[in-house]
Structures are given as structure tokens and as C-alpha cells.
Amino acid sequence: MSQTVARNGATDLDKSTIDYAAIADPGHGNSVAGWTGVIVMLIGVTIGCVGFTIHTATITYVGIGVVVLGLIAGIILRAVGLGNKPKKK
């Protein structure tokens, strides 16, 4: 005979302590600053990989420079208010 066991979660979990408002929107960088920085850095990595593959140091270093520019662009855009808003506690 088979027995069915109903599971309702961990027995030591107090669900009243979970802050559902805080976990409803984790905000994984979905902002203009985040996307701009990542896209520019992806372009830089692509340029760097092409330069590395064809053994041209100049192109590789240009790719590294574009990655740094993407990081700087993301930081600047976040500073002017185009990044994620800080969560209120």
C-alpha cells in the first residue's frame, strides 16, 4: 500500500516573519544605467575577443578600454538618477 504524505513546507519556518513587500520586486538592475553599462561592456568584450583571436594587441586593448568606458558610463548614469532607486526600509 502506498501512503501519501502532505508537505506544507519546513516545520521550523515562521511565515509571519517574511517581508513579502521586500522580495516582491528584487530590482535586478533593470534601469537605463544598468542596461547601458552592460551593453557597452559586452561590445568591449566582443572587440577584445576579436583582437585576442587575431593576435592584435591594439584591438585587444581597445576592447579593454571600451569595457572600462561601459563601467564608467553606468556609474555616471546611476549618479544622475537613471539607476535603480534605493529601497526604503
All heavy atoms as an XYZ file, in Angstrom:
632
protein
N       0.836     -1.172      0.000
C       0.000      0.000      0.000
C       0.886      1.242      0.000
O       1.925      1.277      0.626
C      -0.876      0.036      1.241
C      -1.776     -1.126      1.462
S      -3.392     -0.430      1.572
C      -4.326     -1.702      0.862
N       0.452      2.248     -0.695
C       1.214      3.490     -0.721
C       0.582      4.495      0.230
O      -0.630      4.571      0.360
C       1.269      4.061     -2.128
O      -0.009      4.488     -2.514
N       1.427      5.218      0.875
C       0.960      6.259      1.781
C       1.310      7.612      1.178
O       2.398      7.808      0.659
C       1.625      6.119      3.148
C       1.235      4.850      3.866
C       1.956      4.758      5.202
O       2.933      5.456      5.428
N       1.463      3.902      6.070
N       0.383      8.540      1.254
C       0.611      9.883      0.756
C       0.908     10.792      1.933
O       0.151     10.832      2.900
C      -0.633     10.399      0.008
O      -0.958      9.469     -1.007
C      -0.363     11.747     -0.595
N       2.010     11.509      1.820
C       2.408     12.416      2.880
C       2.231     13.834      2.349
O       2.785     14.201      1.325
C       3.874     12.186      3.296
C       4.302     13.186      4.346
C       4.069     10.763      3.760
N       1.445     14.609      3.044
C       1.239     16.004      2.651
C       2.339     16.856      3.263
O       2.627     16.750      4.444
C      -0.119     16.492      3.114
N       2.957     17.695      2.443
C       4.008     18.576      2.927
C       3.529     20.010      2.829
O       3.060     20.444      1.802
C       5.271     18.402      2.107
C       5.910     17.051      2.338
C       7.280     17.051      1.776
N       8.027     18.182      2.292
C       9.255     18.129      2.701
N       9.900     17.002      2.669
N       9.884     19.189      3.120
N       3.690     20.733      3.876
C       3.297     22.139      3.910
C       4.504     23.048      4.101
O       4.365     24.176      4.513
C       2.287     22.388      5.041
C       0.973     21.699      4.766
O       0.587     21.559      3.614
N       0.311     21.249      5.808
N       5.680     22.566      3.798
C       6.884     23.372      3.974
C       7.640     22.937      5.206
O       7.280     21.996      5.893
N       8.693     23.663      5.480
C       9.525     23.340      6.634
C       8.751     23.597      7.914
O       8.002     24.564      8.028
C      10.792     24.175      6.616
N       8.947     22.740      8.871
C       8.204     22.865     10.125
C       8.734     24.014     10.984
O       8.010     24.531     11.810
C       8.293     21.562     10.935
O       9.670     21.250     11.149
C       7.626     20.433     10.192
N       9.983     24.424     10.780
C      10.542     25.479     11.606
C      10.462     26.865     10.941
O      11.022     27.823     11.451
C      12.000     25.174     11.962
C      12.869     25.067     10.726
O      12.314     24.927      9.622
O      14.103     25.110     10.870
N       9.752     26.983      9.837
C       9.634     28.250      9.134
C       8.442     29.032      9.669
O       7.307     28.582      9.614
C       9.468     28.019      7.628
C       9.259     29.257      6.786
C      10.506     30.139      6.837
C       8.947     28.885      5.357
N       8.730     30.219     10.182
C       7.670     31.093     10.659
C       7.328     32.062      9.539
O       8.036     33.021      9.286
C       8.133     31.839     11.914
C       7.042     32.718     12.505
O       5.871     32.582     12.073
O       7.357     33.519     13.386
N       6.239     31.805      8.836
C       5.880     32.596      7.664
C       5.484     34.028      8.013
O       5.462     34.886      7.146
C       4.755     31.913      6.896
C       5.200     30.611      6.272
C       4.094     29.966      5.485
C       4.567     28.648      4.911
N       3.522     27.948      4.197
N       5.217     34.294      9.255
C       4.849     35.655      9.635
C       6.061     36.589      9.662
O       5.901     37.805      9.705
C       4.163     35.656     11.000
O       5.076     35.239     11.997
N       7.268     36.039      9.632
C       8.468     36.875      9.657
C       8.965     37.237      8.260
O       9.915     37.989      8.132
C       9.601     36.156     10.403
O       9.918     34.943      9.704
C       9.203     35.846     11.836
N       8.331     36.739      7.212
C       8.773     37.023      5.849
C       8.217     38.369      5.407
O       7.030     38.640      5.513
C       8.305     35.912      4.893
C       8.915     34.569      5.293
C       8.679     36.260      3.449
C       8.381     33.398      4.503
N       9.088     39.218      4.899
C       8.688     40.525      4.390
C       8.429     40.400      2.889
O       9.319     40.536      2.066
C       9.790     41.553      4.664
C       9.388     42.965      4.251
O       8.205     43.167      3.913
O      10.257     43.854      4.287
N       7.179     40.130      2.536
C       6.828     39.882      1.139
C       6.955     41.144      0.284
O       7.213     41.060     -0.909
C       5.423     39.309      1.037
C       5.333     37.887      1.535
C       4.830     37.606      2.802
C       5.780     36.841      0.765
C       4.762     36.312      3.278
C       5.728     35.535      1.224
C       5.213     35.278      2.480
O       5.155     33.991      2.933
N       6.808     42.310      0.866
C       6.959     43.553      0.107
C       8.406     43.742     -0.341
O       8.668     44.250     -1.428
C       6.508     44.739      0.941
N       9.348     43.314      0.485
C      10.762     43.478      0.153
C      11.207     42.524     -0.946
O      12.111     42.843     -1.718
C      11.622     43.268      1.392
N      10.586     41.356     -1.045
C      11.004     40.388     -2.051
C      10.117     40.394     -3.285
O      10.372     39.671     -4.227
C      11.063     38.966     -1.464
C       9.687     38.505     -0.985
C      12.092     38.879     -0.374
C       9.638     37.069     -0.530
N       9.102     41.259     -3.313
C       8.189     41.287     -4.458
C       8.902     41.768     -5.710
O       8.706     41.248     -6.795
C       6.994     42.179     -4.152
N       9.749     42.782     -5.599
C      10.480     43.316     -6.733
C      11.947     43.424     -6.363
O      12.376     44.400     -5.761
C       9.936     44.691     -7.130
C      10.676     45.289     -8.312
O      11.250     44.506     -9.095
O      10.669     46.510     -8.455
N      12.744     42.410     -6.713
C      14.146     42.463     -6.327
C      14.948     43.510     -7.088
O      16.015     43.901     -6.653
C      14.661     41.062     -6.644
C      13.734     40.541     -7.672
C      12.406     41.185     -7.416
N      14.447     44.001     -8.234
C      15.138     45.050     -8.978
C      16.525     44.640     -9.432
O      17.512     45.160     -8.976
N      16.600     43.718    -10.338
C      17.877     43.173    -10.780
C      18.574     44.073    -11.798
O      19.011     43.633    -12.845
C      17.664     41.787    -11.380
C      17.312     40.768    -10.367
N      16.027     40.472    -10.035
C      18.094     39.978     -9.592
C      16.026     39.535     -9.105
N      17.272     39.225     -8.825
N      18.698     45.346    -11.505
C      19.427     46.246    -12.379
C      18.660     46.654    -13.623
O      19.257     47.039    -14.611
N      17.344     46.529    -13.603
C      16.537     46.908    -14.759
C      16.394     48.424    -14.795
O      15.378     48.980    -14.426
C      15.165     46.235    -14.710
C      15.270     44.745    -14.897
O      16.142     44.279    -15.600
N      14.390     44.003    -14.265
N      17.448     49.088    -15.265
C      17.453     50.535    -15.347
C      18.263     50.944    -16.569
O      18.982     50.140    -17.160
C      18.058     51.147    -14.085
O      19.423     50.812    -14.000
N      18.134     52.194    -16.923
C      18.900     52.712    -18.060
C      20.396     52.599    -17.777
O      21.181     52.191    -18.645
C      18.500     54.180    -18.341
C      19.387     54.780    -19.411
C      17.042     54.261    -18.747
N      20.799     52.926    -16.567
C      22.219     52.861    -16.213
C      22.741     51.424    -16.291
O      23.822     51.174    -16.835
C      22.433     53.420    -14.806
N      21.967     50.495    -15.770
C      22.385     49.099    -15.783
C      22.505     48.539    -17.189
O      23.508     47.922    -17.555
N      21.469     48.747    -17.986
C      21.478     48.202    -19.349
C      22.534     48.872    -20.213
O      23.213     48.201    -21.000
C      20.103     48.337    -19.991
C      19.166     47.280    -19.533
C      18.127     47.424    -18.668
C      19.199     45.895    -19.895
N      17.507     46.212    -18.473
C      18.152     45.261    -19.215
C      20.017     45.135    -20.716
C      17.886     43.897    -19.343
C      19.759     43.775    -20.841
C      18.707     43.180    -20.153
N      22.700     50.174    -20.106
C      23.705     50.868    -20.916
C      25.102     50.370    -20.572
O      25.899     50.059    -21.465
C      23.619     52.388    -20.703
O      22.302     52.822    -21.038
C      24.636     53.125    -21.545
N      25.390     50.282    -19.289
C      26.708     49.798    -18.874
C      26.989     48.391    -19.361
O      28.065     48.102    -19.890
N      26.015     47.510    -19.228
C      26.214     46.120    -19.624
C      26.370     45.990    -21.139
O      27.236     45.256    -21.625
C      25.049     45.243    -19.110
C      25.070     43.874    -19.757
C      25.126     45.108    -17.607
N      25.552     46.699    -21.903
C      25.642     46.589    -23.364
C      26.980     47.124    -23.869
O      27.618     46.494    -24.725
C      24.446     47.311    -24.031
C      23.171     46.514    -23.775
C      24.672     47.497    -25.521
C      21.897     47.203    -24.198
N      27.425     48.258    -23.329
C      28.726     48.800    -23.751
C      29.845     47.841    -23.360
O      30.777     47.601    -24.139
C      28.947     50.214    -23.154
C      30.365     50.697    -23.401
C      27.941     51.186    -23.729
N      29.763     47.245    -22.171
C      30.790     46.296    -21.759
C      30.773     45.034    -22.613
O      31.835     44.476    -22.929
C      30.645     45.957    -20.278
C      31.092     47.088    -19.380
S      31.164     46.639    -17.650
C      29.505     46.988    -17.133
N      29.591     44.565    -23.019
C      29.523     43.401    -23.908
C      30.171     43.700    -25.255
O      30.854     42.845    -25.832
C      28.072     42.969    -24.105
C      27.440     42.200    -22.954
C      25.957     41.988    -23.208
C      28.131     40.870    -22.761
N      29.949     44.903    -25.766
C      30.600     45.300    -27.013
C      32.117     45.320    -26.825
O      32.876     44.843    -27.683
C      30.072     46.673    -27.489
C      28.604     46.540    -27.916
C      30.919     47.230    -28.626
C      27.902     47.859    -28.151
N      32.574     45.836    -25.694
C      34.004     45.859    -25.402
C      34.601     44.466    -25.300
O      35.699     44.213    -25.811
N      33.897     43.549    -24.660
C      34.385     42.171    -24.558
C      34.459     41.538    -25.939
O      35.410     40.815    -26.257
C      33.483     41.355    -23.598
C      33.777     39.876    -23.717
C      33.676     41.816    -22.175
N      33.468     41.819    -26.773
C      33.481     41.274    -28.129
C      34.680     41.800    -28.918
O      35.375     41.034    -29.592
C      32.171     41.628    -28.856
O      31.065     41.134    -28.094
C      32.139     41.044    -30.245
N      34.928     43.099    -28.826
C      36.084     43.690    -29.505
C      37.377     43.075    -28.972
O      38.275     42.712    -29.747
C      36.096     45.222    -29.331
C      34.915     45.849    -30.063
C      37.414     45.820    -29.821
C      34.705     47.325    -29.742
N      37.465     42.944    -27.666
C      38.664     42.356    -27.067
C      38.885     40.923    -27.489
O      40.022     40.503    -27.756
N      37.822     40.150    -27.585
C      37.940     38.749    -28.013
C      38.388     38.650    -29.468
O      39.192     37.786    -29.824
C      36.621     38.014    -27.812
S      36.256     37.675    -26.091
N      37.856     39.527    -30.311
C      38.281     39.531    -31.714
C      39.760     39.879    -31.802
O      40.532     39.216    -32.515
C      37.420     40.512    -32.545
C      38.026     40.738    -33.915
C      35.996     39.999    -32.672
N      40.190     40.899    -31.079
C      41.598     41.277    -31.076
C      42.497     40.177    -30.547
O      43.582     39.920    -31.080
N      42.033     39.485    -29.520
C      42.816     38.398    -28.949
C      42.905     37.227    -29.923
O      43.947     36.593    -30.053
C      42.182     37.943    -27.628
C      42.976     36.920    -26.892
C      44.074     37.294    -26.142
C      42.618     35.587    -26.925
C      44.812     36.354    -25.447
C      43.344     34.635    -26.240
C      44.451     35.017    -25.499
N      41.802     36.972    -30.619
C      41.763     35.843    -31.553
C      42.669     36.075    -32.760
O      43.320     35.142    -33.229
C      40.313     35.598    -32.025
O      39.490     35.353    -30.879
C      40.224     34.419    -32.962
N      42.706     37.306    -33.262
C      43.543     37.572    -34.435
C      44.928     38.080    -34.043
O      45.685     38.535    -34.893
C      42.852     38.564    -35.407
C      42.633     39.933    -34.760
C      41.553     38.001    -35.921
C      42.098     40.986    -35.712
N      45.269     37.970    -32.777
C      46.604     38.291    -32.255
C      47.009     39.732    -32.547
O      48.115     40.003    -33.011
C      47.660     37.327    -32.808
C      47.364     35.899    -32.511
N      47.510     35.366    -31.255
C      46.905     34.895    -33.296
C      47.172     34.098    -31.287
N      46.794     33.781    -32.512
N      46.086     40.659    -32.264
C      46.394     42.077    -32.430
C      46.199     42.759    -31.078
O      45.078     42.936    -30.609
C      45.465     42.715    -33.485
O      45.543     41.949    -34.678
C      45.865     44.142    -33.757
N      47.308     43.120    -30.480
C      47.264     43.690    -29.134
C      46.499     45.009    -29.091
O      45.783     45.288    -28.125
C      48.678     43.893    -28.600
N      46.610     45.812    -30.145
C      45.935     47.112    -30.163
C      44.425     46.945    -30.062
O      43.770     47.634    -29.268
C      46.290     47.875    -31.461
O      47.704     47.965    -31.562
C      45.676     49.252    -31.455
N      43.874     46.035    -30.831
C      42.422     45.810    -30.800
C      42.007     45.232    -29.449
O      40.958     45.591    -28.908
C      41.986     44.899    -31.964
C      42.258     45.592    -33.302
C      40.513     44.537    -31.849
C      41.995     44.734    -34.519
N      42.828     44.367    -28.889
C      42.523     43.799    -27.576
C      42.464     44.895    -26.516
O      41.536     44.936    -25.700
C      43.581     42.751    -27.186
O      43.644     41.761    -28.212
C      43.231     42.088    -25.867
N      43.429     45.814    -26.541
C      43.449     46.895    -25.563
C      42.315     47.894    -25.792
O      41.797     48.475    -24.834
C      44.803     47.591    -25.552
C      45.892     46.708    -24.991
C      47.090     46.526    -25.678
C      45.723     46.035    -23.790
C      48.086     45.712    -25.171
C      46.709     45.218    -23.279
C      47.888     45.053    -23.967
O      48.860     44.239    -23.459
N      41.924     48.082    -27.039
C      40.758     48.930    -27.320
C      39.512     48.303    -26.697
O      38.684     48.997    -26.096
C      40.578     49.147    -28.845
C      39.212     49.737    -29.153
C      41.677     50.034    -29.379
N      39.374     46.990    -26.812
C      38.250     46.295    -26.184
C      38.237     46.453    -24.682
O      37.193     46.684    -24.071
N      39.411     46.358    -24.065
C      39.509     46.555    -22.621
C      39.111     47.983    -22.260
O      38.403     48.223    -21.272
C      40.931     46.229    -22.131
C      41.208     44.734    -22.291
C      41.133     46.657    -20.684
C      42.647     44.336    -22.076
N      39.539     48.936    -23.078
C      39.161     50.333    -22.837
C      37.664     50.556    -22.943
O      37.080     51.311    -22.157
N      37.015     49.897    -23.907
C      35.563     50.026    -24.056
C      34.844     49.435    -22.844
O      33.839     49.980    -22.379
C      35.084     49.380    -25.380
C      33.578     49.330    -25.458
C      35.657     50.132    -26.572
N      35.368     48.344    -22.305
C      34.775     47.765    -21.087
C      34.866     48.761    -19.932
O      33.894     48.967    -19.195
C      35.463     46.430    -20.719
C      35.041     45.954    -19.347
C      35.162     45.370    -21.760
N      35.998     49.410    -19.783
C      36.165     50.406    -18.715
C      35.215     51.582    -18.946
O      34.598     52.097    -18.002
C      37.638     50.863    -18.630
C      37.799     52.036    -17.686
C      38.519     49.709    -18.206
N      35.068     52.014    -20.210
C      34.130     53.097    -20.519
C      32.688     52.704    -20.183
O      31.905     53.533    -19.713
C      34.230     53.486    -21.993
C      35.467     54.274    -22.397
C      35.471     54.508    -23.902
C      35.532     55.586    -21.660
N      32.336     51.450    -20.418
C      30.990     50.979    -20.063
C      30.756     51.035    -18.568
O      29.678     51.422    -18.106
N      31.768     50.669    -17.789
C      31.665     50.750    -16.338
C      31.497     52.190    -15.885
O      30.629     52.511    -15.067
C      32.898     50.129    -15.690
C      32.979     50.171    -14.173
C      31.871     49.323    -13.575
C      34.325     49.693    -13.706
N      32.298     53.074    -16.452
C      32.213     54.492    -16.100
C      30.862     55.073    -16.516
O      30.240     55.838    -15.761
C      33.387     55.269    -16.727
C      34.703     54.829    -16.083
C      33.194     56.769    -16.595
C      35.942     55.328    -16.791
N      30.381     54.704    -17.704
C      29.083     55.208    -18.170
C      27.960     54.764    -17.241
O      27.065     55.551    -16.902
C      28.807     54.725    -19.590
N      27.995     53.516    -16.795
C      26.976     53.032    -15.865
C      26.999     53.780    -14.549
O      25.958     54.129    -13.992
N      28.187     54.054    -14.038
C      28.312     54.783    -12.773
C      27.813     56.215    -12.925
O      27.092     56.731    -12.061
C      29.776     54.747    -12.282
C      30.145     53.327    -11.865
C      30.005     55.721    -11.147
C      31.619     53.127    -11.586
N      28.173     56.854    -14.038
C      27.722     58.234    -14.262
C      26.206     58.288    -14.423
O      25.537     59.155    -13.839
C      28.440     58.848    -15.484
C      29.914     59.083    -15.159
C      27.776     60.149    -15.919
C      30.749     59.485    -16.349
N      25.638     57.380    -15.200
C      24.185     57.371    -15.392
C      23.448     57.097    -14.082
O      22.382     57.656    -13.832
C      23.792     56.357    -16.463
C      24.153     56.738    -17.894
C      23.900     55.560    -18.837
C      23.356     57.947    -18.336
N      24.010     56.239    -13.240
C      23.398     55.998    -11.935
C      23.464     57.247    -11.070
O      22.527     57.576    -10.343
C      24.080     54.828    -11.238
C      23.408     54.457     -9.925
C      24.062     53.297     -9.279
N      25.431     53.651     -8.907
C      26.283     52.809     -8.372
N      25.952     51.565     -8.177
N      27.493     53.210     -8.058
N      24.583     57.978    -11.168
C      24.762     59.181    -10.356
C      23.780     60.290    -10.755
O      23.380     61.086     -9.906
C      26.191     59.687    -10.469
N      23.403     60.357    -12.032
C      22.470     61.396    -12.463
C      21.011     60.971    -12.298
O      20.109     61.706    -12.683
C      22.732     61.855    -13.921
C      24.103     62.463    -14.054
C      22.506     60.738    -14.910
N      20.789     59.796    -11.734
C      19.437     59.400    -11.389
C      18.776     58.411    -12.327
O      17.569     58.184    -12.230
N      19.526     57.788    -13.213
C      18.930     56.825    -14.139
C      19.128     55.375    -13.698
O      18.857     54.460    -14.457
C      19.507     57.029    -15.545
C      19.153     58.364    -16.192
C      19.882     58.524    -17.508
C      17.659     58.495    -16.389
N      19.593     55.174    -12.483
C      19.767     53.837    -11.943
C      18.559     53.424    -11.117
O      17.537     54.117    -11.073
N      18.656     52.272    -10.461
C      17.583     51.819     -9.580
C      17.481     52.726     -8.376
O      18.478     53.206     -7.851
C      17.832     50.387     -9.123
C      17.454     49.388    -10.174
O      16.795     49.701    -11.156
N      17.887     48.155     -9.981
N      16.273     52.949     -7.940
C      16.044     53.752     -6.731
C      16.319     52.888     -5.521
O      15.957     51.719     -5.471
C      14.592     54.260     -6.697
C      14.163     54.989     -7.949
C      14.965     56.265     -8.143
C      14.472     57.029     -9.326
N      15.364     57.096    -10.436
N      16.977     53.445     -4.498
C      17.220     52.656     -3.296
C      15.920     52.282     -2.588
O      14.980     53.066     -2.573
C      18.085     53.562     -2.422
C      18.008     54.922     -3.017
C      17.516     54.778     -4.415
N      15.895     51.073     -2.048
C      14.689     50.611     -1.356
C      14.589     51.250      0.001
O      15.567     51.445      0.708
C      14.729     49.094     -1.216
C      14.638     48.403     -2.539
C      14.430     46.913     -2.334
C      14.370     46.219     -3.640
N      13.102     46.194     -4.242
N      13.358     51.598      0.384
C      13.107     52.159      1.709
C      12.869     51.028      2.674
O      12.173     50.072      2.384
C      11.890     53.099      1.649
C      12.126     54.283      0.767
C      10.909     55.154      0.700
C      11.163     56.308     -0.238
N       9.995     57.163     -0.399
N      13.436     51.166      3.852
C      13.277     50.104      4.858
C      12.233     50.464      5.860
O      11.850     51.484      6.129
C      14.600     49.833      5.555
C      15.585     49.206      4.603
C      16.864     48.879      5.337
C      17.839     48.228      4.385
N      19.048     47.814      5.024
